[in-house]
Amino acid sequence: MKFNLGDKVRDIVTGFKGVATAVTIWLNGCCRYGVQGTQLKDGRPTELVWIDEEQLELVSAKAISVKKREKDPGGPRPVAPSRDPQR
């Protein structure tokens, strides 16, 4: 991946600037970044915009620090006991 999550990036076609908050890699090899704008519209954050990696340029690295999870983020859990009253 060309950018890290938390980097501030700019769309070279539209000029849209924001922070890379998500990334997806598609089956055909296309890498797209979810970019969250830093401006508010009517007092609310704008929607996430998905932009191809090739269409982005770095504005500033690590504009937002990404915290690492301290605990296990989840995964398979033991099977819950049955609540079936017939048992």
C-alpha positions as CSV (number, residue, x, y, z in Angstrom):
1,M,0.0,0.0,0.0
2,K,1.2,3.4,-0.9
3,F,-0.3,5.3,2.0
4,N,-0.8,4.6,5.7
5,L,-4.0,5.0,7.6
6,G,-4.0,8.4,9.3
7,D,-2.1,10.1,6.4
8,K,-3.6,13.2,4.9
9,V,-4.1,12.8,1.2
10,R,-5.4,14.8,-1.8
11,D,-7.3,13.6,-4.8
12,I,-5.3,15.0,-7.8
13,V,-8.4,15.1,-10.0
14,T,-10.9,16.9,-7.8
15,G,-8.6,18.5,-5.1
16,F,-10.6,16.8,-2.3
17,K,-8.4,16.6,0.8
18,G,-8.9,14.3,3.8
19,V,-7.5,11.6,6.0
20,A,-7.1,8.0,4.9
21,T,-9.3,6.1,7.3
22,A,-9.8,2.8,5.5
23,V,-8.3,0.8,2.6
24,T,-9.7,-2.0,0.4
25,I,-7.9,-4.3,-2.0
26,W,-10.1,-5.7,-4.8
27,L,-9.8,-9.0,-6.5
28,N,-8.4,-7.4,-9.7
29,G,-5.6,-5.7,-7.7
30,C,-7.3,-2.2,-7.4
31,C,-6.4,-0.5,-4.1
32,R,-9.0,2.1,-2.9
33,Y,-8.8,4.4,0.1
34,G,-11.6,5.6,2.2
35,V,-10.9,9.3,2.7
36,Q,-12.7,11.3,5.4
37,G,-12.9,15.0,4.7
38,T,-11.7,17.3,7.5
39,Q,-14.4,19.9,7.0
40,L,-17.9,19.9,8.5
41,K,-21.0,20.4,6.5
42,D,-24.0,21.7,8.5
43,G,-22.0,20.9,11.7
44,R,-21.6,17.2,10.7
45,P,-18.7,15.2,9.2
46,T,-19.0,14.6,5.5
47,E,-19.4,11.1,4.1
48,L,-16.4,8.9,3.5
49,V,-15.2,9.1,-0.2
50,W,-13.6,6.1,-1.9
51,I,-10.7,7.0,-4.2
52,D,-8.3,4.8,-6.2
53,E,-4.7,4.8,-4.9
54,E,-3.3,6.1,-8.2
55,Q,-5.5,9.2,-8.0
56,L,-4.1,10.2,-4.5
57,E,-1.1,12.1,-3.4
58,L,0.4,12.5,0.1
59,V,-0.2,15.9,1.8
60,S,1.3,14.9,5.2
61,A,2.2,11.6,6.7
62,K,0.7,10.6,10.1
63,A,-1.7,13.6,10.2
64,I,-3.7,11.5,12.7
65,S,-2.0,9.0,15.0
66,V,-3.5,5.5,14.8
67,K,-3.7,3.8,18.2
68,K,-2.9,0.1,18.3
69,R,-5.4,-2.1,20.1
70,E,-4.0,-3.5,23.4
71,K,-6.4,-6.4,23.6
72,D,-7.4,-9.2,21.2
73,P,-9.7,-7.5,18.6
74,G,-12.0,-10.5,18.6
75,G,-12.5,-13.7,16.6
76,P,-14.0,-17.1,17.2
77,R,-15.8,-17.5,20.5
78,P,-16.8,-20.6,22.4
79,V,-20.3,-21.8,21.6
80,A,-22.8,-20.3,24.0
81,P,-24.7,-22.8,26.3
82,S,-28.1,-23.8,25.0
83,R,-31.1,-21.9,26.4
84,D,-33.4,-24.8,25.4
85,P,-35.7,-25.5,28.4
86,Q,-36.1,-29.2,27.3
87,R,-32.6,-30.1,28.3
